[in-house]
Amino acid sequence: MRESIKQWAAAGDPNAMIKLAEIYLEEGKIDEAKNFLERAAEKNYRPAAMKLAKIFHAEDNLPQAVTFYKKAVELGDVEAMDTLIKLCADDKEILDFVLENINKRYDDIYNTDIGRVFFFGSMRNEEYTPQYGAAVERHRIRNKILQLKNKEA
């Protein structure tokens, strides 16, 4: 089975890359795991970016952790947004980055919902948006960022 996963990972499958990374982590082969997680993150695979950020965070390598938390934020990971603003609450650039990504998400959802109104004749977001809980979390994080920014002013 492991050889099959290696073949899929070598072929570029991000799911196989993350599975192989998990196997390497269990065996204590951190560098090999990081290698496969980085490759999967490069393919915009959100779970890999988040897992890699957590590994670097646990190793107290904050610059690398922030890099991969930012990657996960770009891919819409709410946990990464929350963690990043906790780590960098005093960094205006990071706060603006997260806020920009949240606003982009809201714009995407709004545009999607407008299309749904056209096709379904309803604006009931909770019926048509399967990630409603994540949207609520993004709204909470957005408010938290705005509070932090108001403290600075």
Secondary structure, 3 states (H helix, E strand, C coil): CHHHHHHHHHCCCHHHHHHHHHHHHHCCCHHHHHHHHHHHHHCCCHHHHHHHHHHHHHCCCHHHHHHHHHHHHHCCCHHHHHHHHHHCCCCHHHHHHHHHHHHHHHHHHHHHHHHHHHHHCCCCHHHHCCCHHHHHHHHHHHHHHHHHHHHHC
